[in-house]
Amino acid sequence: MKKNFGVGHTLLISKVSASDELPRSQLDEIILGDTYIKDARPAPMQDAHKLAYTVPFEENGNMAALLAHLSERFPGVLVDMETASLESAYLHIVESNYRQEDLHEVDQMTAPLIDQE
């Protein structure tokens, strides 16, 4: 179930000290930019002190290069990896269902407008 419905791994990035600021835009560009890994996306559990990204299982072979680049370019950040849990797989399923319901509602709301054209 984790492999089919989970997203793989969670890449966690946090500050070494409280005074450091996370370079969020630079990290987003590297992690979400498909240079090292494909199909990564921001995870919902982010705050001012920690960034999180979901990484598909299929990208395991590319993680070493990404982690090496992050540690070299950002020595002031701590990088950690977590494997998807059953809980994260369930949350991914629920999130996907909500997105489908939202898209269906948008279709229903815009259908009368399209019919008027």
DAJOHU-V108486 format. One record per helix or strand of 2 or more residues. SS is the DSSP state (~ for helix, > for strand). FROM is the first residue (numbers start at 1). LEN is the number of residues. If there is no record, write none. Layout:
# DAJOHU-V108486
SS,FROM,LEN
SS,FROM,LEN
This chain:
# DAJOHU-V108486
~,2,4
>,9,7
~,24,9
>,41,2
>,50,6
~,57,17
>,77,7
~,86,31
